[in-house]
Protein backbone atom coordinates (compact mmCIF):
# COMPACT_ATOMS: atom_id res chain seq x y z
CA UNK A 1 0.00 0.00 0.00
CA UNK A 2 2.89 2.30 0.85
CA UNK A 3 4.45 1.55 -2.52
CA UNK A 4 1.22 2.48 -4.31
CA UNK A 5 0.90 5.81 -2.49
CA UNK A 6 4.54 6.58 -3.11
CA UNK A 7 4.04 6.63 -6.86
CA UNK A 8 0.51 8.03 -7.07
CA UNK A 9 1.97 11.10 -8.76
CA UNK A 10 2.59 8.96 -11.83
CA UNK A 11 -1.16 8.65 -12.49
CA UNK A 12 -1.85 12.34 -13.28
CA UNK A 13 1.44 12.51 -15.18
CA UNK A 14 0.48 9.58 -17.41
CA UNK A 15 -2.99 11.05 -17.94
CA UNK A 16 -1.48 14.42 -18.87
CA UNK A 17 0.97 12.82 -21.32
CA UNK A 18 -1.85 10.75 -22.80
CA UNK A 19 -3.91 13.89 -23.43
CA UNK A 20 -0.91 15.61 -24.98
CA UNK A 21 -0.34 12.66 -27.30
CA UNK A 22 -3.99 12.55 -28.31
CA UNK A 23 -4.58 16.24 -29.02
CA UNK A 24 -1.08 17.31 -30.07
CA UNK A 25 0.28 14.17 -31.71
CA UNK A 26 2.04 16.09 -34.50
CA UNK A 27 3.77 18.45 -32.08
CA UNK A 28 4.81 15.58 -29.81
CA UNK A 29 6.19 13.84 -32.90
CA UNK A 30 8.18 16.97 -33.81
CA UNK A 31 9.66 17.13 -30.31
CA UNK A 32 10.60 13.45 -30.34
CA UNK A 33 12.23 13.69 -33.78
CA UNK A 34 14.02 16.86 -32.73
CA UNK A 35 15.32 15.08 -29.63
CA UNK A 36 16.62 12.22 -31.82
CA UNK A 37 18.33 14.64 -34.21
CA UNK A 38 19.88 16.53 -31.30
CA UNK A 39 21.17 13.26 -29.86
CA UNK A 40 22.79 12.45 -33.21
CA UNK A 41 24.28 15.94 -33.44
CA UNK A 42 25.48 16.00 -29.83
CA UNK A 43 28.89 14.36 -30.53
CA UNK A 44 29.56 16.97 -33.25
CA UNK A 45 28.47 19.71 -30.86
CA UNK A 46 30.85 18.48 -28.16
CA UNK A 47 33.70 18.30 -30.67
CA UNK A 48 33.09 21.87 -31.82
CA UNK A 49 32.92 23.10 -28.23
CA UNK A 50 36.49 21.89 -27.74
CA UNK A 51 37.78 23.90 -30.70
CA UNK A 52 39.32 27.27 -29.92
CA UNK A 53 40.36 29.96 -32.40
CA UNK A 54 42.96 32.40 -31.07
CA UNK A 55 42.07 31.36 -27.55
CA UNK A 56 38.35 31.85 -28.05
CA UNK A 57 35.88 29.01 -28.20
CA UNK A 58 33.14 28.77 -30.79
CA UNK A 59 29.87 30.19 -29.39
CA UNK A 60 27.23 27.60 -28.54
CA UNK A 61 24.80 29.20 -31.02
CA UNK A 62 27.26 28.73 -33.89
CA UNK A 63 28.24 25.23 -32.72
CA UNK A 64 24.59 24.20 -32.64
CA UNK A 65 24.03 25.61 -36.13
CA UNK A 66 27.09 23.81 -37.55
CA UNK A 67 26.15 20.53 -35.83
CA UNK A 68 22.64 20.68 -37.24
CA UNK A 69 24.01 21.61 -40.67
CA UNK A 70 26.35 18.59 -40.53
CA UNK A 71 23.49 16.20 -39.75
CA UNK A 72 21.33 17.65 -42.52
CA UNK A 73 24.31 17.70 -44.87
CA UNK A 74 24.76 13.95 -44.48
CA UNK A 75 21.05 13.38 -45.14
CA UNK A 76 21.14 15.72 -48.18
CA UNK A 77 24.19 13.88 -49.56
CA UNK A 78 22.40 10.56 -49.30
CA UNK A 79 19.28 11.88 -51.01
CA UNK A 80 21.33 13.54 -53.77
CA UNK A 81 22.59 10.08 -54.69
CA UNK A 82 19.20 8.42 -54.37
CA UNK A 83 16.69 10.81 -55.97
CA UNK A 84 18.01 10.48 -59.58
CA UNK A 85 17.92 6.69 -59.22
CA UNK A 86 14.37 6.88 -57.86
CA UNK A 87 13.31 8.94 -60.86
CA UNK A 88 14.87 6.51 -63.31
CA UNK A 89 13.32 3.49 -61.62
CA UNK A 90 9.88 5.13 -61.50
CA UNK A 91 10.15 5.92 -65.23
CA UNK A 92 11.17 2.35 -65.96
CA UNK A 93 8.25 0.95 -64.00
CA UNK A 94 5.80 3.35 -65.66
CA UNK A 95 6.92 2.11 -69.10
CA UNK A 96 6.58 -1.58 -68.32
CA UNK A 97 4.82 -3.60 -70.99
CA UNK A 98 2.75 -6.12 -69.06
CA UNK A 99 2.41 -8.33 -72.10
CA UNK A 100 6.18 -8.37 -72.52
CA UNK A 101 6.61 -9.38 -68.88
CA UNK A 102 4.06 -12.15 -69.26
CA UNK A 103 5.77 -13.33 -72.45
CA UNK A 104 9.12 -13.31 -70.69
CA UNK A 105 7.67 -15.52 -67.94
CA UNK A 106 5.72 -17.71 -70.33
CA UNK A 107 8.04 -20.71 -70.23
CA UNK A 108 8.46 -21.00 -66.44
CA UNK A 109 4.76 -20.28 -65.91
CA UNK A 110 3.80 -23.05 -68.31
CA UNK A 111 5.91 -25.48 -66.32
CA UNK A 112 4.38 -24.25 -63.06
CA UNK A 113 0.85 -24.49 -64.45
CA UNK A 114 1.46 -28.00 -65.76
CA UNK A 115 2.76 -29.05 -62.35
CA UNK A 116 -0.19 -27.43 -60.53
CA UNK A 117 -2.70 -28.95 -62.93
CA UNK A 118 -1.10 -32.38 -62.66
CA UNK A 119 -1.43 -32.44 -58.89
CA UNK A 120 -4.82 -30.62 -58.97
CA UNK A 121 -3.65 -27.46 -57.23
CA UNK A 122 -5.77 -25.45 -59.69
CA UNK A 123 -8.73 -26.08 -61.93
CA UNK A 124 -7.56 -24.31 -65.11
CA UNK A 125 -4.10 -24.16 -66.61
CA UNK A 126 -4.18 -20.39 -67.23
CA UNK A 127 -5.09 -19.35 -63.69
CA UNK A 128 -1.49 -18.58 -62.62
CA UNK A 129 -0.75 -16.54 -65.76
CA UNK A 130 -3.98 -14.55 -65.40
CA UNK A 131 -3.31 -13.91 -61.72
CA UNK A 132 0.26 -12.68 -62.31
CA UNK A 133 -0.83 -10.45 -65.19
CA UNK A 134 -3.56 -8.95 -63.02
CA UNK A 135 -1.16 -8.32 -60.14
CA UNK A 136 1.45 -6.72 -62.39
CA UNK A 137 -1.19 -4.51 -63.99
CA UNK A 138 -2.39 -3.37 -60.57
CA UNK A 139 1.18 -2.77 -59.35
CA UNK A 140 2.19 -0.67 -62.35
CA UNK A 141 -1.15 1.10 -62.39
CA UNK A 142 -0.69 2.18 -58.78
CA UNK A 143 2.57 3.85 -59.77
CA UNK A 144 1.24 5.41 -62.96
CA UNK A 145 -1.85 7.05 -61.53
CA UNK A 146 -2.03 10.68 -62.57
CA UNK A 147 -3.00 12.01 -59.18
CA UNK A 148 0.43 11.11 -57.81
CA UNK A 149 1.86 14.58 -58.50
CA UNK A 150 -1.15 16.25 -56.88
CA UNK A 151 -0.76 14.04 -53.83
CA UNK A 152 2.96 14.75 -53.74
CA UNK A 153 2.32 18.47 -53.99
CA UNK A 154 -0.14 18.24 -51.13
CA UNK A 155 2.28 16.58 -48.74
CA UNK A 156 5.24 18.82 -49.63
CA UNK A 157 3.64 21.65 -47.67
CA UNK A 158 3.18 19.43 -44.62
CA UNK A 159 6.76 18.20 -44.92
CA UNK A 160 8.02 21.78 -45.09
CA UNK A 161 6.14 22.75 -41.93
CA UNK A 162 7.34 19.62 -40.15
CA UNK A 163 10.97 20.15 -41.20
CA UNK A 164 10.90 23.78 -40.10
CA UNK A 165 9.43 22.88 -36.70
CA UNK A 166 11.83 19.97 -36.15
CA UNK A 167 14.83 22.05 -37.21
CA UNK A 168 13.85 24.93 -34.94
CA UNK A 169 13.36 22.67 -31.92
CA UNK A 170 16.53 20.66 -32.67
CA UNK A 171 18.60 23.83 -32.81
CA UNK A 172 17.60 24.88 -29.30
CA UNK A 173 18.01 21.33 -27.95
CA UNK A 174 21.60 21.45 -29.23
CA UNK A 175 22.29 25.03 -28.20
CA UNK A 176 20.92 24.58 -24.68
CA UNK A 177 21.99 21.12 -23.57
CA UNK A 178 19.76 21.18 -20.48
CA UNK A 179 16.63 22.43 -22.24
CA UNK A 180 15.10 19.01 -22.86
CA UNK A 181 15.92 17.98 -19.30
CA UNK A 182 14.24 21.12 -18.00
CA UNK A 183 11.08 20.35 -19.96
CA UNK A 184 10.93 16.89 -18.40
CA UNK A 185 11.82 18.09 -14.91
CA UNK A 186 8.99 20.63 -15.00
CA UNK A 187 6.56 17.69 -14.90
CA UNK A 188 8.22 15.91 -11.99
CA UNK A 189 7.56 16.47 -8.27
CA UNK A 190 10.54 17.99 -6.44
CA UNK A 191 11.23 14.89 -4.31
CA UNK A 192 11.83 12.78 -7.42
CA UNK A 193 13.99 15.22 -9.35
CA UNK A 194 17.26 13.47 -8.51
CA UNK A 195 15.94 10.10 -9.69
CA UNK A 196 14.57 11.52 -12.93
CA UNK A 197 17.84 13.37 -13.48
CA UNK A 198 19.70 10.06 -13.14
CA UNK A 199 17.31 8.50 -15.66
CA UNK A 200 17.97 11.24 -18.20
CA UNK A 201 21.74 11.01 -17.71
CA UNK A 202 21.55 7.24 -18.25
CA UNK A 203 19.32 7.41 -21.31
CA UNK A 204 21.15 10.10 -23.30
CA UNK A 205 24.43 8.28 -24.04
CA UNK A 206 22.67 4.97 -24.67
CA UNK A 207 20.19 6.43 -27.16
CA UNK A 208 22.87 8.58 -28.80
CA UNK A 209 24.98 5.49 -29.52
CA UNK A 210 21.91 3.59 -30.66
CA UNK A 211 20.59 6.15 -33.16
CA UNK A 212 24.04 6.88 -34.58
CA UNK A 213 24.61 3.13 -34.83
CA UNK A 214 21.31 2.63 -36.67
CA UNK A 215 22.25 5.39 -39.13
CA UNK A 216 25.59 3.72 -39.83
CA UNK A 217 23.88 0.34 -40.17
CA UNK A 218 21.50 1.74 -42.80
CA UNK A 219 24.43 3.26 -44.70
CA UNK A 220 26.61 0.16 -44.48
CA UNK A 221 23.88 -2.32 -45.41
CA UNK A 222 22.61 -0.10 -48.24
CA UNK A 223 26.14 0.49 -49.55
CA UNK A 224 26.98 -3.21 -49.36
CA UNK A 225 23.88 -4.21 -51.32
CA UNK A 226 24.36 -1.40 -53.86
CA UNK A 227 28.01 -2.39 -54.37
CA UNK A 228 27.18 -6.08 -54.79
CA UNK A 229 24.36 -5.41 -57.23
CA UNK A 230 26.55 -2.99 -59.19
CA UNK A 231 29.11 -5.74 -59.68
CA UNK A 232 26.33 -7.91 -61.10
CA UNK A 233 25.27 -5.14 -63.47
CA UNK A 234 21.82 -4.75 -61.91
CA UNK A 235 20.06 -1.60 -63.08
CA UNK A 236 19.55 1.09 -60.41
CA UNK A 237 21.61 -0.78 -57.82
CA UNK A 238 21.89 2.40 -55.69
CA UNK A 239 18.12 2.76 -55.61
CA UNK A 240 17.65 -0.85 -54.47
CA UNK A 241 20.46 -0.55 -51.93
CA UNK A 242 19.00 2.63 -50.44
CA UNK A 243 15.54 1.19 -49.91
CA UNK A 244 16.89 -2.15 -48.70
CA UNK A 245 19.10 -0.32 -46.20
CA UNK A 246 16.20 1.87 -45.08
CA UNK A 247 13.91 -1.13 -44.62
CA UNK A 248 16.66 -2.68 -42.49
CA UNK A 249 15.54 -0.31 -39.72
CA UNK A 250 12.68 -2.76 -39.18
CA UNK A 251 14.31 -5.55 -37.15
CA UNK A 252 14.19 -9.07 -38.63
CA UNK A 253 11.30 -8.30 -41.04
CA UNK A 254 12.96 -5.39 -42.85
CA UNK A 255 15.73 -7.43 -44.54
CA UNK A 256 13.12 -9.83 -45.96
CA UNK A 257 11.07 -6.95 -47.37
CA UNK A 258 14.25 -5.42 -48.82
CA UNK A 259 15.20 -8.68 -50.51
CA UNK A 260 11.69 -9.06 -51.98
CA UNK A 261 11.88 -5.49 -53.32
CA UNK A 262 15.32 -6.12 -54.81
CA UNK A 263 14.28 -9.35 -56.50
CA UNK A 264 11.07 -7.80 -57.84
CA UNK A 265 12.87 -4.81 -59.39
CA UNK A 266 15.56 -7.10 -60.80
CA UNK A 267 12.88 -9.23 -62.43
CA UNK A 268 11.21 -6.12 -63.88
CA UNK A 269 14.50 -4.83 -65.27
CA UNK A 270 15.27 -8.21 -66.88
CA UNK A 271 12.45 -7.95 -69.41
CA UNK A 272 13.70 -9.28 -72.74
CA UNK A 273 16.18 -11.69 -71.17
CA UNK A 274 15.77 -15.43 -71.49
CA UNK A 275 14.28 -16.37 -68.14
CA UNK A 276 16.01 -19.72 -67.65
CA UNK A 277 19.41 -18.80 -69.06
CA UNK A 278 19.75 -15.16 -67.93
CA UNK A 279 17.02 -13.76 -65.67
CA UNK A 280 16.82 -16.65 -63.21
CA UNK A 281 20.63 -16.92 -62.66
CA UNK A 282 20.76 -13.14 -62.15
CA UNK A 283 18.00 -13.27 -59.53
CA UNK A 284 19.82 -16.09 -57.73
CA UNK A 285 22.98 -13.95 -57.63
CA UNK A 286 20.96 -10.98 -56.36
CA UNK A 287 19.51 -13.16 -53.61
CA UNK A 288 23.08 -14.23 -52.78
CA UNK A 289 24.14 -10.59 -52.39
CA UNK A 290 21.28 -9.96 -49.95
CA UNK A 291 22.16 -13.12 -47.98
CA UNK A 292 25.86 -12.20 -47.68
CA UNK A 293 25.17 -8.60 -46.62
CA UNK A 294 22.50 -9.75 -44.16
CA UNK A 295 24.91 -12.30 -42.67
CA UNK A 296 27.49 -9.55 -42.12
CA UNK A 297 24.78 -7.35 -40.62
CA UNK A 298 23.62 -10.10 -38.24
CA UNK A 299 27.12 -11.12 -37.16
CA UNK A 300 28.81 -7.71 -36.98
CA UNK A 301 26.55 -4.67 -37.18
CA UNK A 302 23.52 -5.69 -35.12
CA UNK A 303 25.43 -7.03 -32.07
CA UNK A 304 27.29 -3.74 -31.88
CA UNK A 305 24.19 -1.58 -32.33
CA UNK A 306 21.27 -3.41 -30.76
CA UNK A 307 23.12 -5.07 -27.91
CA UNK A 308 26.26 -3.15 -26.98
CA UNK A 309 24.86 0.34 -27.58
CA UNK A 310 21.96 -0.13 -25.14
CA UNK A 311 23.76 -2.66 -22.90
CA UNK A 312 21.21 -5.46 -23.18
CA UNK A 313 21.56 -9.15 -24.01
CA UNK A 314 20.84 -10.04 -27.70
CA UNK A 315 18.18 -12.59 -26.66
CA UNK A 316 16.57 -9.97 -24.43
CA UNK A 317 16.49 -7.54 -27.37
CA UNK A 318 15.03 -10.20 -29.67
CA UNK A 319 12.19 -11.01 -27.27
CA UNK A 320 11.39 -7.34 -26.73
CA UNK A 321 11.22 -6.69 -30.49
CA UNK A 322 9.10 -9.80 -30.97
CA UNK A 323 6.60 -8.74 -28.28
CA UNK A 324 6.45 -5.16 -29.55
CA UNK A 325 5.79 -6.38 -33.09
CA UNK A 326 3.06 -8.71 -31.87
CA UNK A 327 1.29 -5.93 -29.97
CA UNK A 328 1.82 -2.84 -32.14
CA UNK A 329 3.12 -4.14 -35.46
CA UNK A 330 5.94 -2.77 -37.60
CA UNK A 331 6.05 0.59 -35.81
CA UNK A 332 6.39 -1.25 -32.51
CA UNK A 333 9.36 -3.22 -33.81
CA UNK A 334 11.10 0.00 -34.90
CA UNK A 335 10.52 1.75 -31.57
CA UNK A 336 10.98 -1.30 -29.35
CA UNK A 337 14.65 -0.81 -28.45
CA UNK A 338 14.54 2.94 -27.65
CA UNK A 339 11.34 2.53 -25.61
CA UNK A 340 12.74 -0.52 -23.80
CA UNK A 341 15.92 1.40 -23.01
CA UNK A 342 13.89 4.22 -21.47
CA UNK A 343 11.79 1.70 -19.53
CA UNK A 344 14.91 0.02 -18.12
CA UNK A 345 16.35 3.35 -16.99
CA UNK A 346 13.08 4.29 -15.26
CA UNK A 347 12.71 0.85 -13.69
CA UNK A 348 16.27 0.94 -12.39
CA UNK A 349 15.55 4.11 -10.42
CA UNK A 350 12.02 3.40 -9.19
CA UNK A 351 11.62 -0.39 -9.17
CA UNK A 352 15.04 -1.70 -8.19
CA UNK A 353 13.54 -3.61 -5.23
CA UNK A 354 12.28 -6.24 -7.68
CA UNK A 355 14.70 -9.01 -8.60
CA UNK A 356 13.73 -9.10 -12.27
CA UNK A 357 14.37 -5.36 -12.59
CA UNK A 358 17.81 -5.73 -11.04
CA UNK A 359 18.49 -8.52 -13.49
CA UNK A 360 17.68 -6.59 -16.65
CA UNK A 361 19.32 -3.35 -15.51
CA UNK A 362 22.53 -4.62 -13.92
CA UNK A 363 24.69 -3.61 -16.91
CA UNK A 364 23.30 -0.08 -17.25
N, C-alpha and C positions, 0 to 999 in steps of 0.2 A: 504493500500500500504506500509505503514511504517512497519507494522507487517511482511509482506512478505519479505521485504529487510532485516529485522532484522535477519531472520533465513535462508537467502540464503546459508549460509555456510553448512547447512544440506544437500543440494543437492549433492555437490561433495563428502561429507562424505558417503552418502547412496550409491552413485555410486561406490565409492572405496570399501565399504564393500560388495556390490553385486558382484564385480569382484573377490574379495578375496574368497567369498563363492563359486563362480562358478569354479574358477581354482584351488583352494586349499581347497576343501570341506573336505577332510580327515584331513588335518592339523587343520582347524577350528574346526572340530569335536573333535580332540584330546585336543585342548585348552579348549573347553567348558566342556568336561568331566573332565579334570584336574581341572578346576575351581570348578566344583561340588564336586569332591573328596576333594579338599582343604577346601571348605566350611564345609564339613562333619567332616574333621579332625581338623578344627579350634578350637572347644571347648577343644579337647584333648591337642592341642598345647598350648592354654592359661593356662590350668591346669598344664602342665609340666613347663611352664615358671615361675610359682609361687613356684615351688619346689626348695629348696636350700639344698645343701649338704656341711656341714662344712662351712656355710656362702657363698658358691659359687653357683650361679645358673647354671642350665643346659644350655649349649650353644645352640643357636638357631638351628644350624645344626643338633645336636643330637636330639633336641626336634622335629624337622621336620621329621627326620628319624623314630623316635619312634611313632609319630602320624600317619604317613603313614603306618607303620608296623601294628599298631592297627586296622586301617580301613581294610587293606588287610587281617589281621588275622581273623576278623569277617567274611569277605566274604569267606575265605578259610574254616573256620569252618562250615559254612552253606553248602558249596559244598561238604565237606567231608561226610556230612550226606546224601546228596542228590544223589551223583554220583552212589553209590552202588545200591540204589533203582531204579535209571534210567536204569542201566544195567539189573537188574532183570526184570523190566517191559518191556524193549525192547526185552529181550529173550522170555518172555511170549507171547508177541504180535507176534513175529516171528514164534512161534510154534503153532499158532492158527489153528485149524482145522475148515475151513469154513463150511464143512458139519455138523460138530458137533454143531456149533453155530446155523445153520439153523434148525437142528433137535430140539435143545433146545427151539427155538422160534416157533416151528411148531404149537403148540396148539393156542397160542395167535394170530398168523398170520392167521390161518384158520378162527378164529372168525372175525378178521378184514376184511379178504377177503370176507367172507359171508355177512358181513354188507355192504361193499362197492359194492358188486355185487347186493345185494338186492335193494339198492337205486341208482344203475346205476352210481356209481362213477368211475367204471372201466369196461372194456369190458370183460376181462378174469379173472378167479379166481386166477391164479398163477402169476399175474403181480407184486403184492407186494412182494411175496417171491423171485421172480427173481430179482427184483430191489435191495432188501436188500442184497441178495447174491452177486450181482455184485458190490455193494458199499463196502461191507466188503472185497471182494477180492482185489479191488483197494486200499483200505486203508492199508491192510496188505502188499500188494505188494509194496506199496510206502515205507514201512519201511524195507522190506527185500532186496531191490535192492542192488546188489553187489557193485555198485560204491559208496556206502555210505562212506566206509572207505577211498577211494581215495579222495572224496570230502572233508571229514573231514581232511585228511592230508593236502590238499591244503589250507584250511582256517586256520590251526594251525599256519602256518608261518605268515599270515597276523595278526592274533590275537597277536602273540608274538611281532611283530613290534609295533602294536598299544599299547599293554600294556607297552612296554618299553618307548615309547614316552610319554604316559599319565603319567606314574610313574615319569619320569624325570621332566616333566613340573610341576606336582603336588608338587614334593619335593621343587622346588624353589618358587612356590606360597605360600607354608607353611613357608619356611625359611625366605623369604622376603615378609612380609605382604603387603607392598605397591607396589610390583612388578606389579600385575595385574592392580592396579589403574594407575600406571605409563604408562603402555601400552595403556590404554584407554585415558589418559590425553594427550598423544603424538598426538592424532588425533584431539584434541579440540582446537579451537582458544583461545588465552589467556584471552579474556574478558568473556569467559563462563566457565572458569576453576572452579570457586567457585560453580556455579550451578551444574556442572557435579560431583564435589566432593561431594556435598550434596546428589545427586542421588545415588552415589556409597555407601555412608555411610548409606543411607536408605535401599538400596537393600540387602546388605550383611546379616544383622541379620534376615531379613524376609526370604530370600532364605535358609539360614542355618537352621532355624527352620523348614522350609517346607521340605527340602530334608531329614533331620534327621527324621522328623515325618513320611515321606513316607516310609523310611526304617523300622521304627518300625511298621508301619501299615502292611507292607508285612510280617514281622516276626510274628506279633500277629495273623493276619488272617490265614496265613499258618499254624502256630502252633495250632490254634483253630480247623481248619478243620482236620489236621492230628490227633490231640488228639481225636476228635469226631469219626472219621472213625476207629481209632485204637480200640476204645471201641466197635465198631460194628463188629470188626474182618475183616475189609476190607483189602485185600491184597495191599501192597505197599501204605499204608496210607500217609507215609512221602512224597513219590513221588507226590501223588495227591495234598497234602497240599502245597508243595513247588510251584508247577505250578499254583495252584489256587491263592496262595498269590501273586505270580509274576504277574499274569494276572490282579490282583486287582489294579495294577498301572494305568490301563486304566479305567478312571472314568465311572461308570454306566454300561458300556458294559462289562468290564473285569469280574465282578462277574458272569455274565450270561455265558460267555465263560468258566470260571472255573468250574461252575456247570455242564455244558454240558460235559466237559472233564471228570469230576469225575464220572458222571453217565455212560458215555461210557465205561470207564475203569472198573467200577464196573460190568457192564453187561458182559464185556469180561471175567473178572475173575470168573464169576458165571457159566461158562460152566459146564454142568453136573448136575446143580441144577434143581429142578422142578421149572419152571418159575412162576406158580401161587402161589405155597406154600412157595417158598424160595426166588427166585431171585427178584420177584416183591416187596415183603415186604422189602427186603434189600435195593432196590433202593429207595423206599419211605423214608426209614430211612436216607439214604445218602442225599437225597434231603432235609430232615428236618435239618440235620447238617448244610448244606450250608445256609439254610434260617435263622437259629439261629445265626450263625456266621456273616452273612451279616447284620442282624438286629442290632447286637452289633456294627458292623463296622459303620453302618449308624447313629446310635444314639450316639455313644461315640467317635470312632476314627476319622471319617471324620470331624465332627464339630471342633475338636481340631486341625486337620492338615490343612484342606482346608480353613477353615474360620479364626480361631484365629491366625494361624501362619503367614498368609499374611494380616490379618486385613481387611477382606472384608466380606460383607454379604453373607450368604449361597446361597440366590437366585441369587445374582450377580455372584457368582462363577458358579452356575449351568448354567446360560444363556451364560456365556463366554465359558464354556466347550462345550455347545451345538452348539454354533456358530462356534467354532474352528473345531469341528468334522464334521460339515456340509461343511465347506470350504476345510479343509485339510485331514480329515479322522481320523483314529486311532492315528497317530502320532501327529496330531493337538490337540486331546483330552489330550494326555499325556503332551504336552508342554504348554497347554493353561494357566495354573495357573502361572508358572514361567514367561512366556512371558507377561502375563497380569500384573503381579507384577512390572516388569521392566517398562512397558508402564505407569502404574500409577505413578511411581516415576518420570519418565521423564516429564509426563504431569503436575505433581504438580509443578515442577520447571519452566517449560517454558510456560504452558498454563493455569495458575491459574486464568486468567481473565475471563475464561468461567465458567458459573454457574455449568454445568454438571461435569466439571473437579473438581471443589471444592467439589461437592457432593460425588464423588467416591473416593476422596483422603483425606477426612476430618479426617479419623481415622489413617492415616499413620504418 
